[in-house]
Amino acid sequence: MVSLLRNAVAVCALAMASAVAAQSTFEQDYDALAQQLARINADAGDNPFARLERLQAQQALEAAGMARKRERDDALALAAIQISIADYGVRSAYLSQQSQQLDRERDAILLEASRRDAELARQEAERLRLQVLAREEEEALAAAAEPPADPANMPDPATQNLTETQRKDAALARLEEELSEQITRKGSVLTKRTGTGSAGYVLSGAAFQPGKATLNADARVELQQLAKRLKTSGKSWDIVGFTDNLGDEDSNLQISRKRAEVVLSLFRAAGMPSVRLNALGMGSTQPLASNASKAGRAQNRRVEILQK
């Protein structure tokens, strides 16, 4: 009888010890989850990061604390899942905020670079303008010192080629127009080609620094994004440069070809195969609009990216 009583006491003691150990383990897990949730809330701070997910995690943890013994393990596991979701939500929101901040900083850098390019171009245009004025004054003084020319020996203006002064004046006029377009233009410099003919894209002359074959920072970003799309198309492309009719045609052919080659080089650097790219300059041929107005000339200064 005594032996049986001792065995019963031992069994009860073992059961109580197991219950205490289970209670202790539950409390440790509960405290660990509570600390994890507190850290997540501290990381979120005053930001509304994953506010709903954090509330659901708090509610799940409180429900686990009030659950009956046979249900609390499952309730605690559910609370752990909700806390993990809240943690992921806070981290994702934080990374999204950081990404947006980086995008804003990048946009500010590109804008500042465009402003700096425009200011440098304006200074260059002013320098060329002063050079032209000084040269005209020198030519006027030289002409005043020379005897009048015999009209019979003067060349026919209708057949005379552009003089060096006229070529430089035309280059200055184009430079001033391109600078004005770059400063006043809003929106993208890259658009889809419309109308008849090959499908493709049109890059405005405002994408380049005035009078040069150097891409502006924002235009370079747009072309890099386009190159990623064209790279996956598996198609071949002609890159064709055009100008207005200011200046002599040799200069127009040269600047139009150089601008097309700059775009080709950017595409090639982005990973597009050279065998699928071809660049050429067409000068003032094939205008899209009349060259009689500034607006028409601005439309004609372009680089077209045409699908073969």
C-alpha positions in Angstrom: 0.0 0.0 0.0 2.8 2.4 0.9 4.6 1.5 -2.3 1.5 2.3 -4.4 1.2 5.7 -2.6 4.8 6.5 -3.3 4.4 5.7 -7.0 1.3 8.0 -7.2 3.1 10.8 -5.5 6.0 10.4 -7.9 3.7 10.5 -11.0 2.0 13.6 -9.7 5.4 15.3 -9.1 6.5 14.4 -12.6 3.3 15.7 -14.1 3.7 19.0 -12.2 7.3 19.3 -13.3 6.3 18.8 -16.9 3.6 21.4 -16.6 6.0 23.9 -15.0 8.6 23.3 -17.8 5.9 23.7 -20.5 4.7 26.9 -18.9 8.3 28.1 -18.7 9.0 27.4 -22.4 5.8 29.1 -23.4 6.6 32.2 -21.4 10.1 32.3 -22.9 8.8 32.0 -26.5 6.1 34.6 -25.7 8.6 37.0 -24.3 10.9 36.6 -27.3 8.1 37.3 -29.7 7.1 40.4 -27.6 10.6 41.7 -27.8 10.8 41.1 -31.5 7.5 43.0 -32.0 8.8 45.8 -29.8 11.9 46.1 -32.0 9.8 46.2 -35.2 7.7 49.0 -33.8 10.9 50.9 -32.7 12.3 50.5 -36.2 9.1 51.8 -37.7 9.1 54.8 -35.3 6.6 57.5 -36.3 6.4 56.3 -39.9 3.2 54.5 -41.0 5.3 51.5 -42.1 3.1 48.3 -42.2 0.7 49.8 -39.7 -2.0 47.2 -40.3 0.4 44.3 -40.2 1.9 45.4 -36.9 -1.6 45.8 -35.4 -2.5 42.3 -36.5 0.8 40.9 -35.0 0.0 42.7 -31.7 -3.5 41.2 -31.6 -2.2 37.7 -32.4 0.3 37.9 -29.6 -2.3 39.1 -27.1 -4.6 36.3 -28.2 -1.8 33.7 -27.7 -1.3 35.0 -24.2 -5.0 34.5 -23.3 -5.4 31.1 -25.1 -6.2 27.9 -23.3 -3.3 25.6 -22.6 -4.1 23.1 -25.4 -4.5 26.0 -27.9 -1.7 28.3 -27.0 1.1 26.5 -29.0 -0.9 27.0 -32.2 -1.8 30.5 -31.2 1.8 31.3 -30.5 2.9 29.9 -33.8 0.3 32.1 -35.5 1.5 35.1 -33.6 5.1 34.3 -34.8 3.9 34.3 -38.4 2.1 37.6 -38.0 5.2 39.2 -36.5 7.3 37.9 -39.4 4.8 39.5 -41.8 5.0 42.8 -39.9 8.8 42.7 -39.9 8.9 42.1 -43.7 6.3 44.9 -44.2 8.4 47.4 -42.2 11.6 46.4 -44.0 9.9 46.7 -47.4 8.4 50.1 -46.7 11.7 51.4 -45.5 13.5 50.1 -48.6 10.8 51.7 -50.7 11.2 55.0 -48.9 15.0 54.8 -49.5 14.5 54.0 -53.2 12.2 57.0 -53.6 14.7 59.2 -51.9 17.5 58.0 -54.2 15.2 58.6 -57.2 14.6 62.2 -56.0 18.4 62.8 -55.5 19.1 61.3 -59.0 16.5 63.6 -60.6 18.0 66.6 -58.8 21.5 65.7 -60.0 20.2 65.3 -63.6 18.4 68.6 -63.4 21.5 70.4 -62.1 23.6 68.8 -64.8 21.1 70.0 -67.5 21.2 73.5 -66.0 24.9 73.5 -66.0 25.1 72.3 -69.6 22.6 75.0 -70.6 24.7 77.7 -68.8 27.9 76.5 -70.5 26.1 76.5 -73.9 24.8 80.0 -73.2 28.3 81.3 -72.4 29.6 79.6 -75.5 26.9 81.3 -77.6 27.7 84.7 -76.0 31.4 84.2 -76.8 30.7 83.3 -80.4 28.3 86.3 -80.7 31.0 88.7 -79.4 33.5 87.2 -81.9 31.1 87.7 -84.8 30.5 91.3 -83.7 34.2 92.0 -83.4 34.9 90.4 -86.8 32.1 92.4 -88.5 33.5 95.6 -87.0 37.0 94.8 -88.3 35.5 94.0 -91.8 33.6 97.2 -91.8 36.7 99.2 -90.9 38.7 97.4 -93.6 35.9 98.0 -96.2 35.8 101.7 -95.4 39.6 102.0 -96.0 39.4 100.3 -99.4 38.3 102.1 -102.7 34.8 101.2 -103.9 34.7 98.0 -105.9 33.7 98.0 -109.6 30.2 96.6 -109.8 31.1 94.9 -113.1 33.7 92.8 -111.4 31.6 91.8 -108.4 30.5 88.1 -108.2 26.9 87.1 -108.7 25.3 86.6 -105.2 23.0 84.0 -106.6 26.0 81.7 -107.4 28.5 82.8 -104.8 29.2 80.2 -102.1 28.7 81.1 -98.4 31.7 83.1 -97.1 33.4 82.1 -93.9 31.6 84.9 -92.0 28.2 83.7 -93.3 29.0 80.2 -92.3 29.9 81.3 -88.8 26.9 83.5 -88.6 24.6 80.6 -89.5 26.3 78.3 -87.0 25.8 81.0 -84.3 22.1 81.3 -85.3 21.6 77.6 -85.0 23.5 77.6 -81.6 21.2 80.3 -80.2 18.1 78.4 -81.5 19.3 75.1 -80.0 20.1 76.8 -76.7 16.6 78.5 -76.6 14.9 75.2 -77.4 16.9 73.4 -74.6 16.0 75.9 -72.0 12.3 76.1 -72.9 11.6 72.5 -73.8 9.6 70.4 -71.3 9.0 66.7 -71.2 10.9 63.9 -72.8 13.3 64.4 -75.7 12.6 60.9 -77.0 9.2 60.1 -78.7 7.8 57.3 -80.8 7.9 57.9 -84.5 4.5 58.5 -86.1 3.3 58.6 -89.7 4.3 56.5 -92.6 7.6 54.6 -93.0 9.6 52.5 -90.6 8.6 52.2 -87.0 11.0 53.7 -84.5 11.8 56.7 -82.3 12.7 60.3 -82.7 15.3 62.0 -80.6 15.0 65.8 -80.5 17.9 68.0 -81.2 17.4 69.4 -77.6 18.9 66.1 -76.4 22.3 67.4 -77.4 24.4 70.3 -76.1 23.9 73.2 -78.5 26.2 73.0 -81.6 27.8 69.8 -80.4 27.4 66.0 -80.7 27.3 65.6 -76.9 24.2 64.2 -75.2 22.7 65.9 -72.2 22.5 63.9 -69.0 18.7 63.4 -69.0 18.8 62.3 -72.7 21.5 59.8 -71.9 19.3 58.2 -69.3 16.3 58.0 -71.6 18.4 56.4 -74.4 19.9 53.9 -71.9 16.4 52.8 -71.0 15.4 52.6 -74.6 18.5 50.5 -75.4 17.4 47.9 -72.8 14.1 47.5 -74.6 15.7 47.3 -78.1 18.3 44.9 -76.9 15.6 42.3 -76.2 13.8 42.9 -79.5 16.4 41.0 -81.6 15.8 43.6 -84.5 18.3 45.7 -86.4 18.2 49.6 -86.3 19.3 52.5 -88.5 20.3 55.6 -86.5 19.9 58.6 -88.8 20.8 62.2 -88.0 19.2 65.3 -89.5 19.6 69.1 -89.2 17.9 72.2 -90.3 19.1 74.2 -93.4 21.2 76.8 -91.5 24.8 76.9 -92.6 26.5 75.0 -95.4 25.6 71.4 -96.2 29.0 69.9 -95.5 28.8 71.1 -91.8 25.2 69.9 -91.6 26.2 66.4 -92.9 29.1 66.3 -90.4 27.1 67.2 -87.3 24.2 65.0 -88.2 26.5 62.0 -88.7 28.4 62.7 -85.4 25.1 62.9 -83.4 23.9 59.6 -84.9 27.3 58.0 -84.1 27.0 59.1 -80.5 23.6 57.4 -80.1 25.0 54.3 -81.7 28.0 54.3 -79.3 25.6 54.5 -76.3 23.5 51.6 -77.6 26.6 49.5 -78.2 27.8 50.3 -74.6 24.4 49.2 -73.4 25.1 45.7 -74.8 23.4 45.9 -78.3 25.4 44.0 -81.0 27.2 46.3 -83.4 26.0 44.2 -86.4 22.4 45.3 -85.6 23.3 49.0 -85.6 24.1 51.4 -88.4 24.6 55.2 -88.2 24.5 57.8 -90.9 24.0 61.6 -91.3 21.6 63.1 -93.8 22.2 66.8 -93.1 19.3 69.1 -94.0 17.6 66.6 -96.4 14.2 65.1 -95.6 12.9 67.9 -93.4 9.8 67.2 -91.3 8.7 70.9 -91.3 9.4 74.1 -93.1 12.8 75.6 -92.3 11.3 79.1 -92.6 10.5 79.3 -88.9 12.3 78.5 -85.6 9.7 75.9 -84.7 10.1 74.1 -88.0 13.9 74.1 -87.8 13.7 72.8 -84.2 11.5 69.9 -85.5 14.0 69.2 -88.3 17.0 68.9 -85.9 16.6 65.3 -84.8 18.0 61.8 -84.8 15.7 59.0 -85.9 16.1 55.4 -84.7 14.4 53.3 -87.4 13.7 49.6 -87.4 15.2 47.9 -90.5 
